């Protein structure tokens, strides 16, 4: 799935998404308006739909889909889906196998655990450039 950024700050989010997400109007997402990004996964959370993209710093981040325009909605053939029933804010996930099958991977990736970053880079087809851990 290919996306083009149409916003890069909290103030660019719809008011309901901004209020529910915990971001502020001054939040910055390290994406550049007009640049193309590839969605490596999607999550449905209690405050909306988010996409996992590699931001301008080279790190992966969950970013509200509201900050993008979809230019190619094709989903990768290797993506899988799961309903998440752990009582947390994430309700469902679409993405590469470890995101779906390893219950710790999502949070480990957010925490920048080196093993999770490596798995993400390998399964998402990310090259060797960018941060490693």
Buried (B, 14 or more C-beta within 10 A) or exposed (E): BBBBBEBBBBEBBEEEBBEBBEBEEEBEBBBEEEEEBBBBBBBBBEBBBBBBBBBBEEBBBBBBBBBBEEEEEEEBEEBBEBEBEEEEBBEBBBBBEBBBEEEEBBEBBEEEBEEBBEBBBEBBEBEEEBEEE
